[in-house]
């Protein structure tokens, strides 16, 4: 017996209480988020500082 053989042919549940989400709403759930506030800015600032060290105009 393969895994999930007992449930693979069951019908997909559709809630009577909650409307289905649009594809856009579902995608937004998995969109990246900033777990560390300010982290991106700190990286950019550090990169700029290092670029100044290498620029000898």
PDB file as gemmi writes it, atoms N, CA and C in Angstrom:
CRYST1    1.000    1.000    1.000  90.00  90.00  90.00 P 1                      
ATOM      1  N   UNK A   1       0.836  -1.183   0.000  1.00  0.00           N  
ATOM      2  CA  UNK A   1       0.000   0.000   0.000  1.00  0.00           C  
ATOM      3  C   UNK A   1       0.883   1.250   0.000  1.00  0.00           C  
ATOM      4  N   UNK A   2       0.625   2.142  -0.934  1.00  0.00           N  
ATOM      5  CA  UNK A   2       1.394   3.384  -1.017  1.00  0.00           C  
ATOM      6  C   UNK A   2       0.871   4.393  -0.018  1.00  0.00           C  
ATOM      7  N   UNK A   3       1.723   5.335   0.336  1.00  0.00           N  
ATOM      8  CA  UNK A   3       1.331   6.396   1.259  1.00  0.00           C  
ATOM      9  C   UNK A   3       0.169   7.185   0.676  1.00  0.00           C  
ATOM     10  N   UNK A   4      -0.803   7.484   1.458  1.00  0.00           N  
ATOM     11  CA  UNK A   4      -1.964   8.325   1.117  1.00  0.00           C  
ATOM     12  C   UNK A   4      -2.962   7.657   0.185  1.00  0.00           C  
ATOM     13  N   UNK A   5      -2.807   6.384  -0.118  1.00  0.00           N  
ATOM     14  CA  UNK A   5      -3.781   5.699  -0.973  1.00  0.00           C  
ATOM     15  C   UNK A   5      -5.189   5.763  -0.402  1.00  0.00           C  
ATOM     16  N   UNK A   6      -5.287   5.791   0.922  1.00  0.00           N  
ATOM     17  CA  UNK A   6      -6.606   5.779   1.555  1.00  0.00           C  
ATOM     18  C   UNK A   6      -7.323   7.129   1.470  1.00  0.00           C  
ATOM     19  N   UNK A   7      -6.594   8.201   1.209  1.00  0.00           N  
ATOM     20  CA  UNK A   7      -7.232   9.521   1.164  1.00  0.00           C  
ATOM     21  C   UNK A   7      -7.101  10.237  -0.172  1.00  0.00           C  
ATOM     22  N   UNK A   8      -6.323   9.681  -1.083  1.00  0.00           N  
ATOM     23  CA  UNK A   8      -6.015  10.387  -2.328  1.00  0.00           C  
ATOM     24  C   UNK A   8      -7.251  10.648  -3.185  1.00  0.00           C  
ATOM     25  N   UNK A   9      -8.257   9.802  -3.109  1.00  0.00           N  
ATOM     26  CA  UNK A   9      -9.429   9.980  -3.967  1.00  0.00           C  
ATOM     27  C   UNK A   9     -10.599  10.657  -3.260  1.00  0.00           C  
ATOM     28  N   UNK A  10     -10.396  11.111  -2.042  1.00  0.00           N  
ATOM     29  CA  UNK A  10     -11.471  11.804  -1.330  1.00  0.00           C  
ATOM     30  C   UNK A  10     -11.717  13.173  -1.958  1.00  0.00           C  
ATOM     31  N   UNK A  11     -12.949  13.668  -1.914  1.00  0.00           N  
ATOM     32  CA  UNK A  11     -13.234  14.984  -2.488  1.00  0.00           C  
ATOM     33  C   UNK A  11     -12.586  16.099  -1.672  1.00  0.00           C  
ATOM     34  N   UNK A  12     -12.234  17.174  -2.348  1.00  0.00           N  
ATOM     35  CA  UNK A  12     -11.623  18.337  -1.692  1.00  0.00           C  
ATOM     36  C   UNK A  12     -12.671  19.044  -0.846  1.00  0.00           C  
ATOM     37  N   UNK A  13     -12.320  19.387   0.383  1.00  0.00           N  
ATOM     38  CA  UNK A  13     -13.252  20.073   1.276  1.00  0.00           C  
ATOM     39  C   UNK A  13     -13.432  21.526   0.845  1.00  0.00           C  
ATOM     40  N   UNK A  14     -14.678  21.965   0.800  1.00  0.00           N  
ATOM     41  CA  UNK A  14     -15.005  23.361   0.516  1.00  0.00           C  
ATOM     42  C   UNK A  14     -15.858  23.851   1.665  1.00  0.00           C  
ATOM     43  N   UNK A  15     -15.388  24.887   2.351  1.00  0.00           N  
ATOM     44  CA  UNK A  15     -16.089  25.413   3.515  1.00  0.00           C  
ATOM     45  C   UNK A  15     -17.409  26.068   3.129  1.00  0.00           C  
ATOM     46  N   UNK A  16     -18.417  25.823   3.928  1.00  0.00           N  
ATOM     47  CA  UNK A  16     -19.702  26.494   3.743  1.00  0.00           C  
ATOM     48  C   UNK A  16     -19.726  27.802   4.526  1.00  0.00           C  
ATOM     49  N   UNK A  17     -18.801  27.943   5.451  1.00  0.00           N  
ATOM     50  CA  UNK A  17     -18.764  29.104   6.347  1.00  0.00           C  
ATOM     51  C   UNK A  17     -17.851  30.217   5.824  1.00  0.00           C  
ATOM     52  N   UNK A  18     -16.712  29.855   5.246  1.00  0.00           N  
ATOM     53  CA  UNK A  18     -15.719  30.835   4.799  1.00  0.00           C  
ATOM     54  C   UNK A  18     -15.587  30.804   3.281  1.00  0.00           C  
ATOM     55  N   UNK A  19     -15.628  31.974   2.636  1.00  0.00           N  
ATOM     56  CA  UNK A  19     -15.449  31.986   1.174  1.00  0.00           C  
ATOM     57  C   UNK A  19     -14.008  31.620   0.807  1.00  0.00           C  
ATOM     58  N   UNK A  20     -13.841  31.067  -0.389  1.00  0.00           N  
ATOM     59  CA  UNK A  20     -12.501  30.713  -0.844  1.00  0.00           C  
ATOM     60  C   UNK A  20     -11.680  31.963  -1.087  1.00  0.00           C  
ATOM     61  N   UNK A  21     -10.393  31.871  -0.800  1.00  0.00           N  
ATOM     62  CA  UNK A  21      -9.473  32.978  -1.053  1.00  0.00           C  
ATOM     63  C   UNK A  21      -9.167  33.071  -2.538  1.00  0.00           C  
ATOM     64  N   UNK A  22      -8.911  34.281  -2.980  1.00  0.00           N  
ATOM     65  CA  UNK A  22      -8.457  34.439  -4.358  1.00  0.00           C  
ATOM     66  C   UNK A  22      -7.008  33.949  -4.443  1.00  0.00           C  
ATOM     67  N   UNK A  23      -6.537  33.728  -5.655  1.00  0.00           N  
ATOM     68  CA  UNK A  23      -5.148  33.300  -5.845  1.00  0.00           C  
ATOM     69  C   UNK A  23      -4.192  34.364  -5.304  1.00  0.00           C  
ATOM     70  N   UNK A  24      -4.555  35.636  -5.463  1.00  0.00           N  
ATOM     71  CA  UNK A  24      -3.712  36.726  -4.969  1.00  0.00           C  
ATOM     72  C   UNK A  24      -3.605  36.692  -3.451  1.00  0.00           C  
ATOM     73  N   UNK A  25      -4.724  36.459  -2.777  1.00  0.00           N  
ATOM     74  CA  UNK A  25      -4.704  36.376  -1.311  1.00  0.00           C  
ATOM     75  C   UNK A  25      -3.881  35.178  -0.845  1.00  0.00           C  
ATOM     76  N   UNK A  26      -4.031  34.053  -1.520  1.00  0.00           N  
ATOM     77  CA  UNK A  26      -3.266  32.863  -1.141  1.00  0.00           C  
ATOM     78  C   UNK A  26      -1.772  33.096  -1.344  1.00  0.00           C  
ATOM     79  N   UNK A  27      -1.414  33.725  -2.447  1.00  0.00           N  
ATOM     80  CA  UNK A  27      -0.006  33.992  -2.736  1.00  0.00           C  
ATOM     81  C   UNK A  27       0.586  34.934  -1.705  1.00  0.00           C  
ATOM     82  N   UNK A  28      -0.199  35.903  -1.245  1.00  0.00           N  
ATOM     83  CA  UNK A  28       0.293  36.877  -0.270  1.00  0.00           C  
ATOM     84  C   UNK A  28       0.686  36.212   1.046  1.00  0.00           C  
ATOM     85  N   UNK A  29       0.068  35.098   1.367  1.00  0.00           N  
ATOM     86  CA  UNK A  29       0.412  34.387   2.601  1.00  0.00           C  
ATOM     87  C   UNK A  29       1.851  33.874   2.569  1.00  0.00           C  
ATOM     88  N   UNK A  30       2.349  33.601   1.387  1.00  0.00           N  
ATOM     89  CA  UNK A  30       3.676  33.023   1.253  1.00  0.00           C  
ATOM     90  C   UNK A  30       4.708  34.030   0.771  1.00  0.00           C  
ATOM     91  N   UNK A  31       4.316  35.286   0.667  1.00  0.00           N  
ATOM     92  CA  UNK A  31       5.238  36.331   0.229  1.00  0.00           C  
ATOM     93  C   UNK A  31       6.310  36.539   1.296  1.00  0.00           C  
ATOM     94  N   UNK A  32       7.493  36.931   0.896  1.00  0.00           N  
ATOM     95  CA  UNK A  32       8.549  37.184   1.868  1.00  0.00           C  
ATOM     96  C   UNK A  32       8.162  38.326   2.803  1.00  0.00           C  
ATOM     97  N   UNK A  33       8.677  38.281   4.002  1.00  0.00           N  
ATOM     98  CA  UNK A  33       8.423  39.336   4.966  1.00  0.00           C  
ATOM     99  C   UNK A  33       9.729  39.694   5.663  1.00  0.00           C  
ATOM    100  N   UNK A  34       9.769  40.874   6.245  1.00  0.00           N  
ATOM    101  CA  UNK A  34      10.973  41.331   6.935  1.00  0.00           C  
ATOM    102  C   UNK A  34      10.918  40.867   8.388  1.00  0.00           C  
ATOM    103  N   UNK A  35      11.527  39.742   8.665  1.00  0.00           N  
ATOM    104  CA  UNK A  35      11.535  39.210  10.026  1.00  0.00           C  
ATOM    105  C   UNK A  35      12.394  40.084  10.933  1.00  0.00           C  
ATOM    106  N   UNK A  36      13.417  40.680  10.362  1.00  0.00           N  
ATOM    107  CA  UNK A  36      14.307  41.549  11.138  1.00  0.00           C  
ATOM    108  C   UNK A  36      14.160  42.969  10.613  1.00  0.00           C  
ATOM    109  N   UNK A  37      13.435  43.781  11.342  1.00  0.00           N  
ATOM    110  CA  UNK A  37      13.216  45.160  10.928  1.00  0.00           C  
ATOM    111  C   UNK A  37      14.546  45.904  10.877  1.00  0.00           C  
ATOM    112  N   UNK A  38      14.818  46.555   9.769  1.00  0.00           N  
ATOM    113  CA  UNK A  38      16.037  47.329   9.615  1.00  0.00           C  
ATOM    114  C   UNK A  38      17.226  46.537   9.105  1.00  0.00           C  
ATOM    115  N   UNK A  39      17.076  45.233   8.985  1.00  0.00           N  
ATOM    116  CA  UNK A  39      18.199  44.390   8.560  1.00  0.00           C  
ATOM    117  C   UNK A  39      18.662  44.759   7.149  1.00  0.00           C  
ATOM    118  N   UNK A  40      17.708  44.903   6.236  1.00  0.00           N  
ATOM    119  CA  UNK A  40      18.045  45.228   4.848  1.00  0.00           C  
ATOM    120  C   UNK A  40      18.777  46.565   4.760  1.00  0.00           C  
ATOM    121  N   UNK A  41      18.305  47.533   5.535  1.00  0.00           N  
ATOM    122  CA  UNK A  41      18.950  48.852   5.536  1.00  0.00           C  
ATOM    123  C   UNK A  41      20.370  48.768   6.081  1.00  0.00           C  
ATOM    124  N   UNK A  42      20.572  47.952   7.113  1.00  0.00           N  
ATOM    125  CA  UNK A  42      21.911  47.792   7.692  1.00  0.00           C  
ATOM    126  C   UNK A  42      22.868  47.163   6.683  1.00  0.00           C  
ATOM    127  N   UNK A  43      22.385  46.207   5.931  1.00  0.00           N  
ATOM    128  CA  UNK A  43      23.217  45.573   4.910  1.00  0.00           C  
ATOM    129  C   UNK A  43      23.598  46.594   3.844  1.00  0.00           C  
ATOM    130  N   UNK A  44      22.612  47.365   3.404  1.00  0.00           N  
ATOM    131  CA  UNK A  44      22.863  48.378   2.374  1.00  0.00           C  
ATOM    132  C   UNK A  44      23.869  49.425   2.869  1.00  0.00           C  
ATOM    133  N   UNK A  45      23.718  49.849   4.107  1.00  0.00           N  
ATOM    134  CA  UNK A  45      24.635  50.846   4.688  1.00  0.00           C  
ATOM    135  C   UNK A  45      26.054  50.300   4.752  1.00  0.00           C  
ATOM    136  N   UNK A  46      26.192  49.066   5.194  1.00  0.00           N  
ATOM    137  CA  UNK A  46      27.516  48.441   5.275  1.00  0.00           C  
ATOM    138  C   UNK A  46      28.127  48.310   3.892  1.00  0.00           C  
ATOM    139  N   UNK A  47      27.328  47.935   2.914  1.00  0.00           N  
ATOM    140  CA  UNK A  47      27.831  47.810   1.546  1.00  0.00           C  
ATOM    141  C   UNK A  47      28.311  49.166   1.033  1.00  0.00           C  
ATOM    142  N   UNK A  48      27.569  50.217   1.311  1.00  0.00           N  
ATOM    143  CA  UNK A  48      27.957  51.553   0.868  1.00  0.00           C  
ATOM    144  C   UNK A  48      29.283  51.971   1.510  1.00  0.00           C  
ATOM    145  N   UNK A  49      29.432  51.680   2.795  1.00  0.00           N  
ATOM    146  CA  UNK A  49      30.677  52.033   3.495  1.00  0.00           C  
ATOM    147  C   UNK A  49      31.868  51.314   2.853  1.00  0.00           C  
ATOM    148  N   UNK A  50      31.699  50.057   2.529  1.00  0.00           N  
ATOM    149  CA  UNK A  50      32.787  49.297   1.917  1.00  0.00           C  
ATOM    150  C   UNK A  50      33.083  49.764   0.501  1.00  0.00           C  
ATOM    151  N   UNK A  51      32.049  50.178  -0.222  1.00  0.00           N  
ATOM    152  CA  UNK A  51      32.242  50.681  -1.569  1.00  0.00           C  
ATOM    153  C   UNK A  51      33.059  51.981  -1.520  1.00  0.00           C  
ATOM    154  N   UNK A  52      32.820  52.797  -0.511  1.00  0.00           N  
ATOM    155  CA  UNK A  52      33.583  54.043  -0.353  1.00  0.00           C  
ATOM    156  C   UNK A  52      35.071  53.741  -0.137  1.00  0.00           C  
ATOM    157  N   UNK A  53      35.362  52.646   0.578  1.00  0.00           N  
ATOM    158  CA  UNK A  53      36.752  52.256   0.815  1.00  0.00           C  
ATOM    159  C   UNK A  53      37.447  51.884  -0.491  1.00  0.00           C  
ATOM    160  N   UNK A  54      36.724  51.322  -1.440  1.00  0.00           N  
ATOM    161  CA  UNK A  54      37.319  50.872  -2.693  1.00  0.00           C  
ATOM    162  C   UNK A  54      37.308  51.911  -3.781  1.00  0.00           C  
ATOM    163  N   UNK A  55      36.461  52.917  -3.667  1.00  0.00           N  
ATOM    164  CA  UNK A  55      36.407  53.991  -4.666  1.00  0.00           C  
ATOM    165  C   UNK A  55      37.508  54.998  -4.407  1.00  0.00           C  
ATOM    166  N   UNK A  56      38.381  55.175  -5.380  1.00  0.00           N  
ATOM    167  CA  UNK A  56      39.500  56.129  -5.220  1.00  0.00           C  
ATOM    168  C   UNK A  56      39.441  57.171  -6.316  1.00  0.00           C  
ATOM    169  N   UNK A  57      38.273  57.745  -6.507  1.00  0.00           N  
ATOM    170  CA  UNK A  57      38.102  58.762  -7.573  1.00  0.00           C  
ATOM    171  C   UNK A  57      38.864  60.000  -7.264  1.00  0.00           C  
TER     172      UNK A  57                                                      
END                                                                             
